[in-house]
Amino acid sequence: MSVRHLKKFFIIEQEIQRNIISDEAYRRYEQTIQDVHRRLQRENEEFEELLAFVHETRDRLSYEKTDNFIMNDQLF
């Protein structure tokens, strides 16, 4: 084999190794992104539940305040 062919084989070997490492890095990156996405979805669902609770509580307290005001107004 000539030196030129050996250089080509060496270059091809390096490219293959870089691609393998890149694929592994991509898989780790992809897994990290998927994990973050799942966590954010779960946190968003929890936030939506909390927001609904706040709205329901605020509405209930507003109703109770209005109801008490009417009752007190009727007493006088």
C-alpha positions in Angstrom: 0.0 0.0 0.0 1.2 3.4 -0.8 1.5 6.3 1.7 -1.3 8.1 0.0 -3.7 5.2 0.6 -2.6 5.0 4.2 -3.3 8.7 4.7 -6.8 8.2 3.2 -7.5 5.3 5.5 -6.3 7.3 8.5 -8.5 10.2 7.5 -11.5 7.9 7.0 -10.9 6.3 10.4 -10.8 9.7 12.1 -14.0 10.8 10.4 -15.7 7.6 11.5 -14.6 8.1 15.1 -15.7 11.7 15.0 -19.1 10.6 13.7 -19.5 7.9 16.4 -18.7 10.4 19.1 -21.0 12.9 17.5 -23.8 10.3 17.5 -23.3 9.5 21.1 -23.2 13.2 22.0 -26.4 13.7 20.0 -28.2 10.9 21.8 -27.2 12.3 25.2 -28.3 15.8 24.1 -31.6 14.5 22.7 -32.3 12.6 26.0 -31.5 15.7 28.0 -33.9 17.8 25.9 -36.6 15.2 26.2 -36.2 15.0 30.0 -36.4 18.8 30.2 -39.5 18.9 28.0 -41.3 16.3 30.1 -40.4 18.2 33.3 -41.7 21.5 31.8 -44.9 19.8 30.7 -45.4 18.4 34.2 -44.7 21.8 35.8 -47.1 23.5 33.3 -49.8 21.1 34.3 -49.2 21.8 38.0 -49.2 25.5 37.3 -52.5 25.3 35.5 -54.0 23.4 38.4 -52.7 26.1 40.8 -54.0 28.9 38.7 -57.5 27.3 38.6 -57.4 26.9 42.4 -56.5 30.6 42.8 -59.3 31.7 40.4 -61.8 29.4 42.2 -60.7 30.7 45.6 -60.8 34.3 44.6 -64.3 33.9 43.1 -65.5 32.1 46.2 -64.1 34.8 48.5 -65.5 37.5 46.3 -68.9 35.8 46.4 -68.7 35.4 50.2 -67.7 39.1 50.6 -70.6 40.2 48.5 -73.0 37.8 50.3 -71.9 39.1 53.7 -72.3 42.7 52.5 -75.8 42.1 51.4 -76.6 40.3 54.7 -75.2 43.2 56.8 -76.9 45.7 54.6 -80.3 44.0 55.2 -79.7 44.1 59.0 -79.5 47.9 59.1 
